[in-house]
């Protein structure tokens, strides 16, 4: 039961340590400004959704 509870938090920690944010942002904005804006909004929405699931929202 505790594995299911902490999996989203561990997943976020794993992603934040493995993704190179500078290169990610550079690649997104090379694709175009609007593509970058859409991707950033989607990533933020995903993070907010995951955090709400972790804290029972």
ROFITI-344046 format. One record per atom (N, C-alpha, C, O): atom name; x, y, z. Coordinates in nm, 3 decimals, decimal comma, always signed. Each point is the difference from the previous one (the first is absolute). Example, Ala and Ser with C-alpha at 12.3 -4.5 7.8 and 13.67 -1.06 7.14 Angstrom:
REM ROFITI-344046
<"N" <+1,319 -0,569 +0,780>>
<"CA" <-0,089 +0,119 +0,000>>
<"C" <+0,090 +0,120 +0,000>>
<"O" <+0,104 -0,002 +0,066>>
<"N" <-0,139 +0,107 -0,138>>
<"CA" <+0,082 +0,119 +0,006>>
<"C" <-0,077 +0,109 +0,073>>
<"O" <+0,051 +0,111 +0,017>>
REM end
This chain:
REM ROFITI-344046
<"N" <+0,081 -0,119 +0,000>>
<"CA" <-0,081 +0,119 +0,000>>
<"C" <+0,086 +0,126 +0,000>>
<"O" <-0,035 +0,097 -0,067>>
<"N" <+0,145 -0,097 +0,139>>
<"CA" <+0,082 +0,121 +0,005>>
<"C" <+0,068 +0,027 -0,133>>
<"O" <+0,030 +0,116 -0,031>>
<"N" <-0,004 -0,220 -0,048>>
<"CA" <+0,062 +0,019 -0,130>>
<"C" <-0,091 +0,083 -0,090>>
<"O" <+0,047 +0,091 -0,068>>
<"N" <-0,176 -0,122 +0,068>>
<"CA" <-0,094 +0,076 -0,082>>
<"C" <-0,009 +0,145 +0,047>>
<"O" <-0,019 +0,091 -0,081>>
<"N" <+0,031 -0,071 +0,209>>
<"CA" <-0,013 +0,135 +0,055>>
<"C" <+0,117 +0,088 -0,041>>
<"O" <-0,019 +0,118 -0,031>>
<"N" <+0,139 -0,173 +0,032>>
<"CA" <+0,119 +0,080 -0,026>>
<"C" <+0,052 -0,008 -0,143>>
<"O" <+0,097 +0,068 -0,034>>
<"N" <-0,159 -0,148 -0,050>>
<"CA" <+0,048 -0,015 -0,137>>
<"C" <-0,001 +0,131 -0,078>>
<"O" <+0,101 +0,033 -0,063>>
<"N" <-0,211 +0,046 +0,065>>
<"CA" <+0,003 +0,126 -0,077>>
<"C" <+0,111 +0,095 +0,047>>
<"O" <+0,064 +0,064 -0,083>>
<"N" <-0,043 -0,055 +0,212>>
<"CA" <+0,105 +0,088 +0,051>>
<"C" <+0,137 -0,050 -0,042>>
<"O" <+0,086 +0,079 -0,039>>
<"N" <-0,064 -0,209 +0,045>>
<"CA" <+0,127 -0,057 -0,044>>
<"C" <+0,020 +0,020 -0,150>>
<"O" <+0,111 +0,023 -0,046>>
<"N" <-0,220 -0,034 -0,030>>
<"CA" <+0,007 +0,019 -0,144>>
<"C" <+0,039 +0,144 -0,034>>
<"O" <+0,082 +0,022 -0,088>>
<"N" <-0,141 +0,074 +0,157>>
<"CA" <+0,034 +0,141 -0,023>>
<"C" <+0,146 +0,025 +0,036>>
<"O" <+0,071 +0,070 -0,073>>
<"N" <-0,025 -0,126 +0,184>>
<"CA" <+0,139 +0,016 +0,040>>
<"C" <+0,094 -0,063 -0,104>>
<"O" <+0,104 +0,057 -0,031>>
<"N" <-0,142 -0,172 -0,020>>
<"CA" <+0,081 -0,066 -0,104>>
<"C" <+0,009 +0,085 -0,125>>
<"O" <+0,108 +0,019 -0,056>>
<"N" <-0,222 +0,033 +0,011>>
<"CA" <+0,000 +0,083 -0,121>>
<"C" <+0,080 +0,128 +0,019>>
<"O" <+0,073 +0,042 -0,089>>
<"N" <-0,087 +0,019 +0,206>>
<"CA" <+0,070 +0,126 +0,021>>
<"C" <+0,151 -0,019 +0,006>>
<"O" <+0,075 +0,094 -0,029>>
<"N" <-0,029 -0,211 +0,067>>
<"CA" <+0,145 -0,023 +0,005>>
<"C" <+0,056 -0,052 -0,131>>
<"O" <+0,120 +0,012 -0,025>>
<"N" <-0,203 -0,070 -0,060>>
<"CA" <+0,051 -0,059 -0,123>>
<"C" <-0,015 +0,091 -0,122>>
<"O" <+0,079 -0,010 -0,093>>
<"N" <-0,178 +0,097 +0,093>>
<"CA" <-0,019 +0,088 -0,115>>
<"C" <+0,093 +0,120 +0,013>>
<"O" <+0,010 +0,062 +0,106>>
<"N" <+0,056 -0,031 -0,213>>
<"CA" <+0,086 +0,118 -0,001>>
<"C" <-0,087 +0,116 -0,046>>
<"O" <-0,030 +0,013 -0,118>>
<"N" <-0,009 +0,070 +0,211>>
<"CA" <-0,100 +0,103 -0,030>>
<"C" <+0,047 +0,101 -0,104>>
<"O" <-0,079 +0,043 -0,083>>
<"N" <+0,204 -0,006 +0,085>>
<"CA" <+0,048 +0,099 -0,096>>
<"C" <-0,009 -0,054 -0,143>>
<"O" <-0,046 +0,070 -0,091>>
<"N" <+0,089 -0,192 +0,072>>
<"CA" <-0,006 -0,059 -0,134>>
<"C" <-0,145 -0,026 -0,041>>
<"O" <-0,034 +0,013 -0,118>>
<"N" <-0,050 -0,048 +0,213>>
<"CA" <-0,140 -0,023 -0,029>>
<"C" <-0,065 +0,129 -0,048>>
<"O" <-0,070 +0,000 -0,102>>
<"N" <+0,090 +0,108 +0,173>>
<"CA" <-0,059 +0,128 -0,037>>
<"C" <+0,055 +0,047 -0,134>>
<"O" <-0,074 +0,052 -0,083>>
<"N" <+0,203 -0,070 +0,062>>
<"CA" <+0,061 +0,039 -0,127>>
<"C" <-0,064 -0,075 -0,116>>
<"O" <-0,031 +0,058 -0,104>>
<"N" <+0,013 -0,188 +0,122>>
<"CA" <-0,062 -0,081 -0,105>>
<"C" <-0,144 +0,037 -0,027>>
<"O" <-0,045 +0,001 -0,114>>
<"N" <-0,029 +0,031 +0,220>>
<"CA" <-0,139 +0,039 -0,015>>
<"C" <-0,010 +0,129 -0,080>>
<"O" <-0,081 +0,010 -0,093>>
<"N" <+0,161 +0,089 +0,128>>
<"CA" <-0,012 +0,129 -0,066>>
<"C" <+0,063 +0,004 -0,138>>
<"O" <-0,028 +0,091 -0,078>>
<"N" <+0,111 -0,187 +0,046>>
<"CA" <+0,048 -0,012 -0,138>>
<"C" <-0,116 -0,043 -0,091>>
<"O" <-0,002 +0,035 -0,118>>
<"N" <-0,093 -0,109 +0,173>>
<"CA" <-0,114 -0,046 -0,078>>
<"C" <-0,096 +0,114 -0,030>>
<"O" <-0,083 -0,012 -0,090>>
<"N" <+0,092 +0,121 +0,161>>
<"CA" <-0,087 +0,114 -0,024>>
<"C" <-0,058 +0,051 +0,131>>
<"O" <-0,017 -0,075 +0,096>>
<"N" <-0,013 +0,206 -0,096>>
<"CA" <-0,046 +0,061 +0,123>>
<"C" <-0,133 -0,059 +0,047>>
<"O" <-0,015 -0,033 +0,117>>
<"N" <-0,080 +0,019 -0,206>>
<"CA" <-0,132 -0,050 +0,042>>
<"C" <+0,006 -0,146 +0,042>>
<"O" <-0,070 -0,041 +0,092>>
<"N" <+0,152 -0,036 -0,159>>
<"CA" <+0,020 -0,139 +0,042>>
<"C" <+0,059 -0,004 +0,140>>
<"O" <-0,041 -0,080 +0,084>>
<"N" <+0,137 +0,167 -0,058>>
<"CA" <+0,061 +0,009 +0,132>>
<"C" <-0,100 +0,039 +0,106>>
<"O" <-0,002 -0,057 +0,109>>
<"N" <-0,082 +0,156 -0,139>>
<"CA" <-0,101 +0,045 +0,096>>
<"C" <-0,096 -0,114 +0,031>>
<"O" <-0,033 -0,022 +0,117>>
<"N" <-0,013 -0,048 -0,218>>
<"CA" <-0,095 -0,110 +0,020>>
<"C" <+0,064 -0,111 +0,084>>
<"O" <-0,064 -0,053 +0,091>>
<"N" <+0,187 +0,017 -0,122>>
<"CA" <+0,068 -0,106 +0,074>>
<"C" <+0,021 +0,040 +0,146>>
<"O" <-0,021 -0,081 +0,090>>
<"N" <+0,061 +0,205 -0,066>>
<"CA" <+0,021 +0,047 +0,137>>
<"C" <-0,131 -0,003 +0,078>>
<"O" <-0,001 -0,042 +0,116>>
<"N" <-0,108 +0,086 -0,177>>
<"CA" <-0,131 -0,002 +0,067>>
<"C" <-0,042 -0,143 +0,031>>
<"O" <-0,050 -0,027 +0,109>>
<"N" <+0,071 -0,064 -0,202>>
<"CA" <-0,036 -0,140 +0,023>>
<"C" <+0,084 -0,062 +0,111>>
<"O" <-0,052 -0,076 +0,082>>
<"N" <+0,179 +0,107 -0,079>>
<"CA" <+0,086 -0,055 +0,106>>
<"C" <-0,041 +0,056 +0,136>>
<"O" <-0,006 -0,075 +0,097>>
<"N" <-0,023 +0,204 -0,090>>
<"CA" <-0,046 +0,058 +0,126>>
<"C" <-0,131 -0,062 +0,045>>
<"O" <-0,019 -0,028 +0,119>>
<"N" <-0,073 +0,006 -0,212>>
<"CA" <-0,128 -0,063 +0,034>>
<"C" <+0,023 -0,142 +0,052>>
<"O" <-0,065 -0,042 +0,096>>
<"N" <+0,156 -0,032 -0,157>>
<"CA" <+0,032 -0,135 +0,045>>
<"C" <+0,060 +0,001 +0,140>>
<"O" <-0,035 -0,083 +0,083>>
<"N" <+0,124 +0,177 -0,057>>
<"CA" <+0,062 +0,010 +0,132>>
<"C" <-0,105 +0,034 +0,106>>
<"O" <-0,001 -0,060 +0,107>>
<"N" <-0,086 +0,154 -0,137>>
<"CA" <-0,105 +0,038 +0,094>>
<"C" <-0,093 -0,118 +0,026>>
<"O" <-0,040 -0,024 +0,114>>
<"N" <+0,005 -0,050 -0,219>>
<"CA" <-0,086 -0,116 +0,015>>
<"C" <+0,066 -0,107 +0,087>>
<"O" <-0,064 -0,058 +0,088>>
<"N" <+0,193 +0,033 -0,112>>
<"CA" <+0,072 -0,100 +0,080>>
<"C" <+0,008 +0,042 +0,147>>
<"O" <-0,018 -0,083 +0,089>>
<"N" <+0,045 +0,209 -0,064>>
<"CA" <+0,009 +0,048 +0,136>>
<"C" <-0,136 -0,011 +0,070>>
<"O" <-0,006 -0,036 +0,118>>
<"N" <-0,102 +0,065 -0,190>>
<"CA" <-0,133 -0,013 +0,060>>
<"C" <-0,032 -0,146 +0,031>>
<"O" <-0,069 -0,028 +0,099>>
<"N" <+0,116 -0,065 -0,180>>
<"CA" <-0,021 -0,141 +0,026>>
<"C" <+0,081 -0,047 +0,121>>
<"O" <-0,047 -0,082 +0,079>>
<"N" <+0,167 +0,134 -0,065>>
<"CA" <+0,086 -0,039 +0,112>>
<"C" <-0,060 +0,047 +0,131>>
<"O" <+0,001 -0,074 +0,099>>
<"N" <-0,052 +0,195 -0,097>>
<"CA" <-0,051 +0,057 +0,124>>
<"C" <-0,152 -0,017 +0,016>>
<"O" <-0,060 +0,065 +0,085>>
<"N" <+0,000 -0,150 -0,166>>
<"CA" <-0,140 -0,037 +0,016>>
<"C" <-0,100 +0,106 -0,044>>
<"O" <-0,110 +0,007 +0,053>>
<"N" <+0,148 +0,074 -0,148>>
<"CA" <-0,088 +0,108 -0,047>>
<"C" <-0,104 -0,044 -0,097>>
<"O" <-0,080 +0,082 -0,046>>
REM end
